[in-house]
Amino acid sequence: MKELIEFLTKALVDQPEDVQIREVAGEKTTVYELRVGEGDLGKVIGKHGRTIRAIRTILSAAATKQNKRAVLEIIE
């Protein structure tokens, strides 16, 4: 799922080389910490938070198929 987040995020930003994702796996929940380059945060969040909400929905659906829970956090 880390690759999925990376693919979606890099397609949105101006500086794809600055995208960093850290995966913290637990027994049932995996937390993904997303960092993007300066100035790209707004592109990832989107207008009224719609873009990040869509990414989180896709991530949640993919995790559900694996009987897990996934949480995406944006780190500044």
VEXLUMFI-631663 format. One record per residue: residue number from 1; residue in three letters; z, y, x of N, C-alpha, C in turn. Coordinates in pm, 1 decimal, decimal comma, always signed. Example, Ala and Ser with C-alpha at 12.3 -4.5 7.8 and 13.67 -1.06 7.14 Angstrom:
2
pt k->1 | r->ALA | n.pz->+780,0 | n.py->-569,0 | n.px->+1319,0 | ca.pz->+780,0 | ca.py->-450,0 | ca.px->+1230,0 | c.pz->+780,0 | c.py->-330,0 | c.px->+1320,0
pt k->2 | r->SER | n.pz->+708,0 | n.py->-225,0 | n.px->+1285,0 | ca.pz->+714,0 | ca.py->-106,0 | ca.px->+1367,0 | c.pz->+787,0 | c.py->+3,0 | c.px->+1290,0
***
This chain:
76
pt k->1 | r->MET | n.pz->+0,0 | n.py->-119,1 | n.px->+80,9 | ca.pz->+0,0 | ca.py->+0,0 | ca.px->+0,0 | c.pz->+0,0 | c.py->+126,1 | c.px->+85,7
pt k->2 | r->LYS | n.pz->+52,1 | n.py->+113,0 | n.px->+205,7 | ca.pz->+51,1 | ca.py->+226,1 | ca.px->+297,6 | c.pz->-92,0 | c.py->+272,7 | c.px->+323,4
pt k->3 | r->GLU | n.pz->-183,1 | n.py->+177,3 | n.px->+335,6 | ca.pz->-323,2 | ca.py->+210,1 | ca.px->+360,2 | c.pz->-384,3 | c.py->+282,9 | c.px->+240,6
pt k->4 | r->LEU | n.pz->-343,7 | n.py->+244,7 | n.px->+120,6 | ca.pz->-391,6 | ca.py->+309,6 | ca.px->-0,3 | c.pz->-349,2 | c.py->+456,4 | c.px->-3,9
pt k->5 | r->ILE | n.pz->-223,4 | n.py->+482,1 | n.px->+25,1 | ca.pz->-172,5 | ca.py->+619,5 | ca.px->+27,7 | c.pz->-244,9 | c.py->+700,1 | c.px->+134,7
pt k->6 | r->GLU | n.pz->-261,8 | n.py->+639,3 | n.px->+250,7 | ca.pz->-330,0 | ca.py->+707,1 | ca.px->+361,6 | c.pz->-473,7 | c.py->+741,8 | c.px->+324,1
pt k->7 | r->PHE | n.pz->-544,6 | n.py->+649,1 | n.px->+262,8 | ca.pz->-683,3 | ca.py->+671,7 | ca.px->+222,5 | c.pz->-693,7 | c.py->+786,4 | c.px->+122,6
pt k->8 | r->LEU | n.pz->-610,8 | n.py->+782,6 | n.px->+19,1 | ca.pz->-614,5 | ca.py->+886,6 | ca.px->-83,8 | c.pz->-578,0 | c.py->+1023,3 | c.px->-27,3
pt k->9 | r->THR | n.pz->-474,5 | n.py->+1027,7 | n.px->+55,4 | ca.pz->-427,2 | ca.py->+1154,6 | ca.px->+110,6 | c.pz->-528,9 | c.py->+1215,4 | c.px->+206,5
pt k->10 | r->LYS | n.pz->-584,6 | n.py->+1132,9 | n.px->+294,7 | ca.pz->-681,8 | ca.py->+1184,6 | ca.px->+391,8 | c.pz->-806,9 | c.py->+1239,1 | c.px->+324,6
pt k->11 | r->ALA | n.pz->-839,8 | n.py->+1187,4 | n.px->+207,1 | ca.pz->-955,9 | ca.py->+1236,6 | ca.px->+133,5 | c.pz->-930,0 | c.py->+1375,0 | c.px->+74,0
pt k->12 | r->LEU | n.pz->-804,1 | n.py->+1412,0 | n.px->+57,3 | ca.pz->-768,1 | ca.py->+1538,3 | ca.px->-6,4 | c.pz->-750,5 | c.py->+1655,3 | c.px->+90,5
pt k->13 | r->VAL | n.pz->-707,3 | n.py->+1627,3 | n.px->+211,4 | ca.pz->-662,9 | ca.py->+1733,0 | ca.px->+302,8 | c.pz->-772,8 | c.py->+1779,5 | c.px->+397,2
pt k->14 | r->ASP | n.pz->-748,4 | n.py->+1896,7 | n.px->+457,4 | ca.pz->-841,5 | ca.py->+1951,3 | ca.px->+556,4 | c.pz->-817,0 | c.py->+1893,7 | c.px->+695,9
pt k->15 | r->GLN | n.pz->-694,1 | n.py->+1848,5 | n.px->+720,5 | ca.pz->-656,1 | ca.py->+1796,4 | ca.px->+852,4 | c.pz->-610,2 | c.py->+1650,9 | c.px->+840,1
pt k->16 | r->PRO | n.pz->-703,6 | n.py->+1557,4 | n.px->+820,6 | ca.pz->-664,5 | ca.py->+1417,3 | ca.px->+799,3 | c.pz->-592,9 | c.py->+1354,9 | c.px->+918,8
pt k->17 | r->GLU | n.pz->-615,1 | n.py->+1408,7 | n.px->+1037,3 | ca.pz->-548,0 | ca.py->+1353,0 | ca.px->+1155,6 | c.pz->-398,5 | c.py->+1381,9 | c.px->+1156,2
pt k->18 | r->ASP | n.pz->-353,2 | n.py->+1476,7 | n.px->+1075,2 | ca.pz->-211,7 | ca.py->+1511,2 | ca.px->+1067,8 | c.pz->-134,9 | c.py->+1432,3 | c.px->+961,6
pt k->19 | r->VAL | n.pz->-202,6 | n.py->+1346,8 | n.px->+887,3 | ca.pz->-135,6 | ca.py->+1267,6 | ca.px->+784,0 | c.pz->-52,6 | c.py->+1158,0 | c.px->+850,4
pt k->20 | r->GLN | n.pz->+75,5 | n.py->+1153,4 | n.px->+815,5 | ca.pz->+166,8 | ca.py->+1051,8 | ca.px->+867,5 | c.pz->+240,2 | c.py->+987,8 | c.px->+750,7
pt k->21 | r->ILE | n.pz->+249,2 | n.py->+856,4 | n.px->+753,6 | ca.pz->+319,8 | ca.py->+784,4 | ca.px->+648,7 | c.pz->+416,5 | c.py->+687,2 | c.px->+713,8
pt k->22 | r->ARG | n.pz->+541,1 | n.py->+697,8 | n.px->+672,7 | ca.pz->+645,7 | ca.py->+608,5 | ca.px->+723,0 | c.pz->+688,8 | c.py->+519,0 | c.px->+607,6
pt k->23 | r->GLU | n.pz->+695,5 | n.py->+390,8 | n.px->+632,7 | ca.pz->+731,2 | ca.py->+293,5 | ca.px->+530,2 | c.pz->+871,9 | c.py->+241,2 | c.px->+556,6
pt k->24 | r->VAL | n.pz->+958,4 | n.py->+253,2 | n.px->+457,6 | ca.pz->+1095,3 | ca.py->+202,5 | ca.px->+466,6 | c.pz->+1108,5 | c.py->+95,5 | c.px->+358,7
pt k->25 | r->ALA | n.pz->+1105,6 | n.py->-30,1 | n.px->+401,1 | ca.pz->+1104,7 | ca.py->-140,8 | ca.px->+306,3 | c.pz->+1245,5 | c.py->-191,7 | c.px->+280,0
pt k->26 | r->GLY | n.pz->+1273,1 | n.py->-209,3 | n.px->+153,3 | ca.pz->+1397,4 | ca.py->-271,4 | ca.px->+110,0 | c.pz->+1365,0 | c.py->-404,5 | c.px->+45,6
pt k->27 | r->GLU | n.pz->+1465,3 | n.py->-465,4 | n.px->-16,7 | ca.pz->+1444,3 | ca.py->-595,7 | ca.px->-79,3 | c.pz->+1348,3 | c.py->-587,4 | c.px->-198,3
pt k->28 | r->LYS | n.pz->+1370,9 | n.py->-492,3 | n.px->-286,8 | ca.pz->+1285,6 | ca.py->-476,6 | ca.px->-404,8 | c.pz->+1210,7 | c.py->-344,1 | c.px->-408,8
pt k->29 | r->THR | n.pz->+1254,1 | n.py->-248,3 | n.px->-328,5 | ca.pz->+1194,0 | ca.py->-114,9 | ca.px->-331,1 | c.pz->+1144,4 | c.py->-76,8 | c.px->-191,8
pt k->30 | r->THR | n.pz->+1027,3 | n.py->-16,3 | n.px->-188,7 | ca.pz->+973,0 | ca.py->+37,7 | ca.px->-64,4 | c.pz->+955,2 | c.py->+187,6 | c.px->-82,6
pt k->31 | r->VAL | n.pz->+1006,8 | n.py->+263,3 | n.px->+14,3 | ca.pz->+994,2 | ca.py->+408,7 | ca.px->+11,2 | c.pz->+888,2 | c.py->+447,4 | c.px->+114,7
pt k->32 | r->TYR | n.pz->+794,7 | n.py->+530,5 | n.px->+71,9 | ca.pz->+691,2 | ca.py->+581,9 | ca.px->+160,9 | c.pz->+716,3 | c.py->+730,7 | c.px->+179,6
pt k->33 | r->GLU | n.pz->+731,8 | n.py->+771,8 | n.px->+304,8 | ca.pz->+753,4 | ca.py->+912,8 | ca.px->+337,5 | c.pz->+621,8 | c.py->+969,0 | c.px->+389,3
pt k->34 | r->LEU | n.pz->+569,9 | n.py->+1067,5 | n.px->+320,4 | ca.pz->+439,1 | ca.py->+1125,4 | ca.px->+351,7 | c.pz->+455,3 | c.py->+1263,4 | c.px->+412,7
pt k->35 | r->ARG | n.pz->+392,5 | n.py->+1283,4 | n.px->+527,0 | ca.pz->+387,2 | ca.py->+1415,0 | ca.px->+591,5 | c.pz->+239,9 | c.py->+1452,4 | c.px->+607,7
pt k->36 | r->VAL | n.pz->+209,9 | n.py->+1578,5 | n.px->+578,0 | ca.pz->+73,6 | ca.py->+1628,0 | ca.px->+595,8 | c.pz->+78,0 | c.py->+1752,9 | c.px->+682,7
pt k->37 | r->GLY | n.pz->-39,2 | n.py->+1793,8 | n.px->+730,2 | ca.pz->-48,2 | ca.py->+1910,5 | ca.px->+815,8 | c.pz->-14,4 | c.py->+2039,1 | c.px->+742,7
pt k->38 | r->GLU | n.pz->+16,3 | n.py->+2139,2 | n.px->+820,6 | ca.pz->+49,8 | ca.py->+2270,4 | ca.px->+765,2 | c.pz->-67,8 | c.py->+2323,0 | c.px->+684,0
pt k->39 | r->GLY | n.pz->-40,4 | n.py->+2368,9 | n.px->+565,0 | ca.pz->-144,2 | ca.py->+2422,0 | ca.px->+478,4 | c.pz->-206,0 | c.py->+2318,7 | c.px->+385,9
pt k->40 | r->ASP | n.pz->-178,3 | n.py->+2191,5 | n.px->+407,1 | ca.pz->-236,6 | ca.py->+2086,1 | ca.px->+324,4 | c.pz->-143,3 | c.py->+2036,6 | c.px->+214,6
pt k->41 | r->LEU | n.pz->-20,8 | n.py->+2081,6 | n.px->+215,1 | ca.pz->+77,3 | ca.py->+2034,9 | ca.px->+116,8 | c.pz->+32,3 | c.py->+2065,8 | c.px->-26,5
pt k->42 | r->GLY | n.pz->-22,1 | n.py->+2184,1 | n.px->-48,1 | ca.pz->-69,5 | ca.py->+2222,0 | ca.px->-180,4 | c.pz->-182,6 | c.py->+2134,8 | c.px->-230,1
pt k->43 | r->LYS | n.pz->-267,1 | n.py->+2088,5 | n.px->-139,2 | ca.pz->-378,6 | ca.py->+2001,2 | ca.px->-178,1 | c.pz->-329,0 | c.py->+1864,1 | c.px->-222,4
pt k->44 | r->VAL | n.pz->-221,9 | n.py->+1817,0 | n.px->-160,6 | ca.pz->-166,0 | ca.py->+1686,5 | ca.px->-196,4 | c.pz->-89,3 | c.py->+1695,5 | c.px->-328,0
pt k->45 | r->ILE | n.pz->-16,3 | n.py->+1802,3 | n.px->-347,4 | ca.pz->+60,1 | ca.py->+1818,6 | ca.px->-470,9 | c.pz->-33,6 | c.py->+1849,6 | c.px->-587,2
pt k->46 | r->GLY | n.pz->-129,1 | n.py->+1936,3 | n.px->-565,6 | ca.pz->-225,5 | ca.py->+1969,5 | ca.px->-669,3 | c.pz->-170,8 | c.py->+2070,4 | c.px->-768,5
pt k->47 | r->LYS | n.pz->-258,1 | n.py->+2116,1 | n.px->-854,3 | ca.pz->-220,7 | ca.py->+2214,9 | ca.px->-953,9 | c.pz->-123,6 | c.py->+2151,6 | c.px->-1054,2
pt k->48 | r->HIS | n.pz->-9,9 | n.py->+2213,0 | n.px->-1070,0 | ca.pz->+95,6 | ca.py->+2166,0 | ca.px->-1160,1 | c.pz->+143,9 | c.py->+2025,1 | c.px->-1124,5
pt k->49 | r->GLY | n.pz->+125,3 | n.py->+1981,4 | n.px->-999,8 | ca.pz->+173,2 | ca.py->+1850,6 | ca.px->-955,9 | c.pz->+89,9 | c.py->+1733,3 | c.px->-1004,1
pt k->50 | r->ARG | n.pz->-27,3 | n.py->+1761,1 | n.px->-1055,9 | ca.pz->-109,5 | ca.py->+1653,9 | ca.px->-1113,9 | c.pz->-160,4 | c.py->+1554,7 | c.px->-1009,7
pt k->51 | r->THR | n.pz->-198,2 | n.py->+1603,0 | n.px->-892,8 | ca.pz->-255,1 | ca.py->+1514,6 | ca.px->-790,9 | c.pz->-150,1 | c.py->+1416,2 | c.px->-740,3
pt k->52 | r->ILE | n.pz->-33,2 | n.py->+1465,5 | n.px->-704,5 | ca.pz->+70,7 | ca.py->+1375,6 | ca.px->-653,0 | c.pz->+117,3 | c.py->+1280,7 | c.px->-762,6
pt k->53 | r->ARG | n.pz->+119,4 | n.py->+1326,1 | n.px->-884,9 | ca.pz->+158,4 | ca.py->+1239,7 | ca.px->-996,6 | c.pz->+57,4 | c.py->+1125,3 | c.px->-1012,3
pt k->54 | r->ALA | n.pz->-70,7 | n.py->+1155,4 | n.px->-995,8 | ca.pz->-174,8 | ca.py->+1051,5 | ca.px->-1004,4 | c.pz->-161,0 | c.py->+950,9 | c.px->-890,4
pt k->55 | r->ILE | n.pz->-133,5 | n.py->+999,1 | n.px->-770,0 | ca.pz->-114,9 | ca.py->+909,4 | ca.px->-655,2 | c.pz->+6,0 | c.py->+819,7 | c.px->-679,3
pt k->56 | r->ARG | n.pz->+114,3 | n.py->+876,6 | n.px->-728,2 | ca.pz->+235,4 | ca.py->+797,2 | ca.px->-756,1 | c.pz->+209,8 | c.py->+693,5 | c.px->-864,6
pt k->57 | r->THR | n.pz->+128,9 | n.py->+726,1 | n.px->-963,8 | ca.pz->+96,0 | ca.py->+630,8 | ca.px->-1070,5 | c.pz->+16,2 | c.py->+513,4 | c.px->-1015,2
pt k->58 | r->ILE | n.pz->-81,3 | n.py->+541,4 | n.px->-930,2 | ca.pz->-161,4 | ca.py->+436,2 | ca.px->-867,2 | c.pz->-72,5 | c.py->+347,5 | c.px->-780,6
pt k->59 | r->LEU | n.pz->+15,6 | n.py->+409,3 | n.px->-703,3 | ca.pz->+106,4 | ca.py->+335,8 | ca.px->-616,5 | c.pz->+200,1 | c.py->+246,7 | c.px->-698,3
pt k->60 | r->SER | n.pz->+252,3 | n.py->+300,9 | n.px->-805,9 | ca.pz->+342,5 | ca.py->+225,9 | ca.px->-892,2 | c.pz->+272,4 | c.py->+104,9 | c.px->-954,0
pt k->61 | r->ALA | n.pz->+149,1 | n.py->+123,2 | n.px->-997,6 | ca.pz->+72,7 | ca.py->+12,7 | ca.px->-1056,3 | c.pz->+46,6 | c.py->-97,4 | c.px->-953,3
pt k->62 | r->ALA | n.pz->+12,6 | n.py->-58,0 | n.px->-831,7 | ca.pz->-11,8 | ca.py->-156,1 | ca.px->-725,9 | c.pz->+116,8 | c.py->-231,2 | c.px->-690,6
pt k->63 | r->ALA | n.pz->+229,8 | n.py->-162,3 | n.px->-687,2 | ca.pz->+357,8 | ca.py->-224,8 | ca.px->-655,3 | c.pz->+402,1 | c.py->-319,7 | c.px->-765,5
pt k->64 | r->THR | n.pz->+376,8 | n.py->-282,1 | n.px->-889,2 | ca.pz->+415,3 | ca.py->-365,9 | ca.px->-1002,5 | c.pz->+345,9 | c.py->-501,1 | c.px->-997,0
pt k->65 | r->LYS | n.pz->+223,3 | n.py->-502,4 | n.px->-952,6 | ca.pz->+149,4 | ca.py->-628,9 | ca.px->-940,2 | c.pz->+215,6 | c.py->-722,4 | c.px->-838,8
pt k->66 | r->GLN | n.pz->+293,5 | n.py->-665,0 | n.px->-746,6 | ca.pz->+362,6 | ca.py->-744,9 | ca.px->-645,2 | c.pz->+511,1 | c.py->-762,2 | c.px->-678,9
pt k->67 | r->ASN | n.pz->+548,8 | n.py->-729,7 | n.px->-802,0 | ca.pz->+689,5 | ca.py->-737,3 | ca.px->-846,4 | c.pz->+782,4 | c.py->-656,6 | c.px->-758,0
pt k->68 | r->LYS | n.pz->+738,2 | n.py->-540,3 | n.px->-717,2 | ca.pz->+818,1 | ca.py->-450,3 | ca.px->-635,5 | c.pz->+818,2 | c.py->-312,1 | c.px->-698,3
pt k->69 | r->ARG | n.pz->+895,0 | n.py->-224,5 | n.px->-639,4 | ca.pz->+899,1 | ca.py->-84,7 | ca.px->-680,7 | c.pz->+863,9 | c.py->-1,1 | c.px->-558,0
pt k->70 | r->ALA | n.pz->+781,5 | n.py->+99,7 | n.px->-576,7 | ca.pz->+741,2 | ca.py->+187,1 | ca.px->-466,7 | c.pz->+772,7 | c.py->+331,2 | c.px->-502,7
pt k->71 | r->VAL | n.pz->+824,5 | n.py->+404,0 | n.px->-404,4 | ca.pz->+859,1 | ca.py->+544,5 | ca.px->-422,2 | c.pz->+786,9 | c.py->+623,6 | c.px->-314,8
pt k->72 | r->LEU | n.pz->+719,3 | n.py->+730,7 | n.px->-354,7 | ca.pz->+648,8 | ca.py->+816,9 | ca.px->-260,5 | c.pz->+719,9 | c.py->+951,0 | c.px->-252,5
pt k->73 | r->GLU | n.pz->+765,7 | n.py->+984,1 | n.px->-134,3 | ca.pz->+833,5 | ca.py->+1111,0 | ca.px->-109,5 | c.pz->+749,4 | c.py->+1194,9 | c.px->-15,4
pt k->74 | r->ILE | n.pz->+742,3 | n.py->+1323,8 | n.px->-42,4 | ca.pz->+671,3 | ca.py->+1414,8 | ca.px->+47,1 | c.pz->+775,5 | c.py->+1484,5 | c.px->+133,1
pt k->75 | r->ILE | n.pz->+760,0 | n.py->+1471,9 | n.px->+263,5 | ca.pz->+852,0 | ca.py->+1528,8 | ca.px->+360,4 | c.pz->+786,3 | c.py->+1648,1 | c.px->+426,5
pt k->76 | r->GLU | n.pz->+856,7 | n.py->+1761,0 | n.px->+431,2 | ca.pz->+801,1 | ca.py->+1878,9 | ca.px->+499,4 | c.pz->+838,2 | c.py->+1879,6 | c.px->+643,8
***
